[in-house]
Amino acid sequence: MKKTELIHNNPFSPLLFCDAKVLRYLNILGVALIAVSLLYLMAANWWMLPNQVQLAIPMLVLVCSAIASIYFNQREWIRQSLDTLSGLMLGLSLAVIGQIYQTGADSYQLFLLWAVLLLPWLYRSNIGIFAMLCVVTQLALYFYFKQSFWMIRAEGLYLLTLNLLTAISFAFVIRYYPLLRYLFIAFIIMISISSMMQFTHHFQLIYLASSVVLPAGAAFYFYRKHQALETILLIAGLAASVSLWLFELLDDRLTNSAAGLFILAMLIFGWFALISFALKKIFPQTKFSVIPLALGAWIAGIILAILLLTYWKAVSIVLGLIFIGIAWKLLSQKNSIFLRQFAYCLWVCGQAAVLIHTELLTNSLFIVWLLQLMMLALTVIKRMHWFILTLQLLIAHALAIVVLALENSFKHDDIVITLALSLNYVIYIGLFLTARYWQSSIYQKSILLWIIAMLTGSAVVQSVTGLEHWQGIGQISFDHVLLFYVFPSLLLLSFIWQNWQQFNEKWLWLIPVFSILLILLGYFEIFIIMLLMAWAVVYQQRLIQTLTILLLIFWLWMLYYNLGLSFLFKSISIFASGILVLLLTYILKESKLQHEEGEAR
């Protein structure tokens, strides 16, 4: 299959693993596994190492990474990674010194010294070191006030210093490290909301100033620079903070009755709608002005859902259906962003009322599940936002598991887990077989997020319950054969069947062989995650890429953590895995080059 055909059809193909970017990620994974194996071996034997060796290890890594960063000066991402490693080793060295010599220093002194030692590493631009410096200085400030008891005696002074330090860091971010600006915007909004919560309880002006001044000042700066998204995010966060004050003022008057809750929901929605309207006038060329409106719609939707869930039963079902009908009508107005967000608000609270009160009146989750399937179908028909569709898929999936577990009286934990994980695999197989129909559709992101959610749920279930492959060796049951062999084999066969023409290239069979090895280990889900990650890297789906990388780290941790081996053999197994990944990457890369050279001739 040609590369252009691969990009056009968006398939789950073995060719994804041959992409240059994916091979680079596999190289990083292999090196990371080798590094983790060495760290794991040292950590397991740390207390048995002499003090001199404990001191030497982080310092040796620090020196080696510093020298290597000079050697790789022309390769930016390698240099920055090595510098960041050096910064981490500085902190580890200080911690080891404090542990060995029992210096008696307070925590804030350690973090303050760490921050001072990080400063020389900023002689070259390094986003990792700067981010570390920001975190370390914030921790030093917090621990100083906490351990000196100034947090109790002068909390206002801490808030003033916190805002001042954040403002200084934010100024450097804007000038030198603009990629971090969204993280700082989120941190500023968090400070604003937490300060407003304190203000609603203590009514001291210092809390109000901490909640308003910094986000307002940052929003004004971005407004002067004509940066719409940053301005709107800060204003939306500030509006959410002020809404807490509004809620506190109206709490006693409006929340004790159904009419009061309805009025409060409309006031909050109107407040955010007014902000969005003003932002639309200020930034007429951007669609980001809808962000406050969306936020207000969801807050109002939660309040309306509380209203419908608290006061009535049958009446709430009727009102919920009316809300859904109104939302359906409003969603036809595609040109109005305002009406669309308001429709989502009505839909969510109406659906919650219908589902919950139906269960209370009928005591049947099966009926609730059928209603949810109808809601899911309506969501698809109306082509709603991907987040709404993802939410509907997750609710339908969770209800299906509950129905299978409870409606059929399967109340034994092992049976419930088997049913849930089996349902996941049936869905995986169905989605893989129908991938060509949905991968290029508007439902693509929602379905991928649904798969990631199922993989996350499987990991959590296996981690918490202890259900895993190794416990079944020697006492293999039908459940273990089904979950760890039959379903993964069927999924692998469906993957091979869909890409059979590509497997005429013999070297591509390395990928099924690798997946068979994972089946034998009992962790075939890792192959699914790697396939999703490769797909996301090739087609530049940043959200999916980030989530799959985090999920892969969690699954790998669970794999090695559950191995019933000694520390030494666990370390060896991790090291061997890293070597195998690097070897697989090398063979795929060389085979691809030879194939391309053969085609060129």
KAURUR-V645241 format. One record per helix or strand of 2 or more residues. SS is the DSSP state (a for helix, b for strand). FROM is the first residue (numbers start at 1). TO is the last residue. If there is no record, write none. Layout:
ss:SS from:FROM to:TO
ss:SS from:FROM to:TO
This chain:
ss:a from:3 to:9
ss:a from:14 to:18
ss:a from:20 to:44
ss:a from:46 to:48
ss:a from:51 to:71
ss:a from:76 to:101
ss:a from:107 to:123
ss:a from:127 to:147
ss:a from:150 to:153
ss:a from:155 to:176
ss:a from:178 to:202
ss:a from:205 to:224
ss:a from:228 to:254
ss:a from:258 to:282
ss:a from:290 to:310
ss:a from:314 to:330
ss:a from:337 to:362
ss:a from:365 to:381
ss:a from:386 to:407
ss:a from:413 to:433
ss:a from:435 to:438
ss:a from:444 to:465
ss:a from:469 to:472
ss:a from:478 to:498
ss:a from:502 to:504
ss:a from:506 to:521
ss:a from:525 to:538
ss:a from:542 to:561
ss:a from:567 to:600
